[in-house]
Every structure is written in structure tokens, then in C-alpha cells.
């Protein structure tokens, strides 16, 4: 496998996403670093890092791309009940690092995690810089679910979610979708297909359509500020 190697220097550009491999789907390049500038350059170009401990940094741009348009969020009857009974308190950015740590815990039938210590540090820097955000669901003073991602321009790049209580992460995604609608966000990037996200209204579009969306919506703008 002959991949372009990203060097660690001031040049933060990436190869064209059309050069990404078909197998494994979307693998584009390796190397570089996880600096704030490089991560912002990657996301706004439709690229994200995904690698395990012991591997070099791997950069991906899969085709197709799973997305969720905030206005198309699909709310089941049971989820509506969870939302309407206000069982959970939804808070933004109270404990970003803990949300990442919860997301990093291995799921059933999953070995290890891609949210390594290196990733935890890098995204904490993005958070401190005002680009990475957490949407958290709390129950009786305990963090029981949520998600995190990166906001650039009018695009929210979702990274991961977790749930300890039933519907906790879904409630977080619902509230995020509602908030992003009020702020004229265009799309939530969900990266790759999952049955879970499909059930919530996300669907796949060709990569070239996703890149067109980014060129329109990732124009530098005021940083996303959550209230409430």
C-alpha cells in the first residue's frame, strides 16, 4: 500500500480526496501531526484522522459520506417521549474531555479504541480554541450520554457519541440538530454509514457532493457559541 506521506511542517495541505483508496475505503494519506491548524484544514477538506495506538496517523475521506441534515432528524415515538418528559438535562461543553473519554471506551465486540491519548490531547486543544464541542445529557447530576464534534463555518463534523442511559445520546443529537437549525448550519457530517444513524435520519451521499457542500458552508465565520 503506497500512501502519500504528510510531513510535519508548516504546509498543512492534503492530497486531493479523489486520490483516496477504494480499499480500505477512503484511506488517503499517513503521517503529519494533529495540530489545530492541520485538523481544521483536514475537516474543511472532507478529511479526518482515524488510527489506533502503534499506527502512524492515518487520514481518511470515504466515499460515499454519511450526513444528517438537521431539518431531517428522524424522531421515533419512544424518543419523542424521552424528549417530552424532560428526563435529561442537556448541557453544552460542561465536560468536553469526559465526553471524549466515555466515547473512547470499547464497545461490545470491539477491541481497543481509536480515541487514543494523542487524540484526546489534540481535540482538547481544538476545544480550547473554540472549535470542538460536546453536547451532554445529564441525569441526577451524572453524565449519562452525549456526543462531540467540530464546528467549522456552518458544518458540524460529528465524531463520536455514547450512552449509558437509554436514549441519552439520541436526545443529545436531537438537541444539537435543533440548535444547528436556528444557527443556519447546513449539515452534520457523520462520516461513515451506521444503522443507528440511519434510523435517526442520516443517509449517504457521494463524496463529491459532500465536498461541494463544504466549499459552500465551511467559509470562515464566527465560532459556534452554545447557550443554555
C-alpha positions, 0 to 999 in steps of 0.5 A: 500500500503506497500512501502519500506521506504528510510531513510535519511542517508548516504546509498543512495541505492534503492530497486531493480526496479523489486520490483516496483508496477504494480499499480500505475505503477512503484511506488517503494519506499517513503521517503529519501531526494533529495540530489545530491548524492541520485538523481544521484544514483536514475537516474543511477538506472532507478529511479526518484522522482515524488510527489506533495506538502503534499506527502512524496517523492515518487520514481518511475521506470515504466515499460515499459520506454519511450526513444528517441534515438537521431539518431531517432528524428522524424522531421515533415515538419512544424518543419523542417521549424521552424528549417530552418528559424532560428526563435529561438535562442537556448541557453544552461543553460542561465536560468536553474531555469526559465526553471524549473519554466515555466515547473512547471506551470499547464497545461490545465486540470491539477491541481497543479504541481509536480515541487514543491519548494523542487524540484526546490531547489534540481535540482538547486543544481544538476545544480550547480554541473554540472549535470542538464541542460536546453536547451532554445529557445529564441525569441526577447530576451524572453524565449519562450520554452525549456526543462531540464534534467540530464546528467549522463555518456552518458544518458540524463534523460529528465524531463520536457519541455514547450512552449509558442511559437509554436514549441519552445520546439520541436526545443529545443529537436531537438537541444539537440538530435543533440548535444547528437549525436556528444557527443556519448550519447546513449539515452534520457530517457523520462520516461513515454509514451506521444503522443507528444513524440511519434510523435517526435520519442520516443517509449517504451521499457521494463524496463529491457532493459532500465536498461541494457542500463544504466549499459552500458552508465551511467559509470562515465565520464566527465560532459556534457559541452554545447557550443554555 
